[in-house]
Structures are given as structure tokens and as C-alpha cells.
Amino acid sequence: MSSQSNDYRVSPETMSDLESMAATCNVESARDIFQALSDDRRLTIMRLLGESELCVCDMVELFDIEYSKLSYHLKKLKEANLVEADREGNYVTYRPTEHGEDVIEIVRSMC
């Protein structure tokens, strides 16, 4: 990312810092979160989990979808480290992780 000219709009020191950041920045985790949130249903799940922990059986009823489809959406949120689950007998309950709480605050501010 080296430039032939030193005509930066920022100071040379800032440009050097930015070049280092761009070269070493790992955006994989952020990308995974944004991909997980790219679905309306998953955004709604996050918003609802901001109000209460929810059992899969509750969410199936709320969304009126098949368990397998809901399971897919929850898997995507879990892979992005936005939700975690506890099993108690036949019931699996989901709640937001710390990153999930951050996302919920953003979603709350928009709807």
C-alpha cells in the first residue's frame, strides 16, 4: 500500500499507523457477525432475546416456522458468537452472549 507521493490528507504518522492497521486487522469475527445479522428473522430473534431468554419451542410458536428452519437460524447466530444455549431435559433455551448484547442495543435503537 505504499504510495509514490506524500500528499496525504492525514499526517504521514497517521498514514503509517493506518497502513499497519490495515495490514494486521483481522475482520473475520466482525464479518461473521454481519453475515449472521443479514437475515430479518435472525435480527428479530436477537431483538426478542433482548427481552427474555427463549426456549426453542417458544420461538417456533412466535415465528410459526418449522423447528429445522429455526434451528438453522439459531446455528448461524451461535456460530457468530451472538447467542448461547442451555439444555434442560427436552428444552433448549437461548440467551445473548456479550457480543449479542451489544448487537441487541444497536437493534433496539433502530426499531
N, C-alpha and C positions, 0 to 999 in steps of 0.2 A: 504494500500500500504506500510505497514510497513515491513521493512527488518530486518532479524536477524543479518546481517553483516553491518558494517560501511565502507565497501570497495567500496565507490562510486568513480566514475571518476570525480565528481564535489565535491565541498566542502559540508560539512554537512548543512551549512546555505542555500546554493543554493538548495540542495536536499529538504530541508524543505519548501522553497519557492515554488519549483516546485510541491511538493505534495499538498500544499494548492491551487495552481493554478488549478491543475488537478481536485481537488475535487469541486471547485467552478465555474469553467469555463463553461459558457453556450454557446455551439457551435451551438445552434439551428438556429440562424439567418444566420450564415456562411453556414451551411448545406443546408438551403433553397436556398441560392444564388447559390451554386454549383449545386444543383439539377436543378434549373431553367436554368442554363447555360449548362446543359448536352446534349442539343439538338443543332445541327448545325444551324437550322433555327433561333432559339432564339439568338444564338451568332451573326448571321448575322443581325438580327433585331437590336441588341444593337449596332453593328458597324455602321449601317446606321443611327441610331438615333444620333450617334456621329457627323454626318454631318449636319443633319437637323431634325427638328420636322417633323413628318409624319402623314398624315391622314390615317385612316384605308383603305380608298379607294385607296390611293397610294400604300400601302403595298400589298393589294390584287393583284394589277396590277404587282408590282415588283416580287412577288413570284409566280404569276399565280396559286393561290390556292383559294379554296372556303373561303368565309367570315367566316364560322363557324370554320374551321381549324385554320385560322389566329387568330380568337378570342380566341381560346384555348391557343395558344402560348402567346398571349398578357396577358391573365389572369395569366398564370404561372409567367411571368415577373413582373406583378403588385403585385401578392401575395408575391414575394420575395423582394418587395420594390425597384425594379430596374427601373420601369417606372411609370409615372403618366399620366392621360389623362384629357383633357378638351373637353367638348361638346359645339359645336356652331351650333345650328339647327340640321341638319342631319349629320353633320361632327364631328367625334371624332378624335382628334389629340393627338398623344403620344409624350412624351419627356422623357429623362432620369431623374431620381432623383439624388441626390448627390451620393448615392451608385452606381447608374447606371453610372455616370460619371467616377467613379473610375474603374469600370469594363471596360468601353469603352477604357480608357487609356491602360489597360493591353491588351485588344484585339487588339488595334491599333499597339502596339509594336510587335505583333506576325504575323500580316498579312497586 
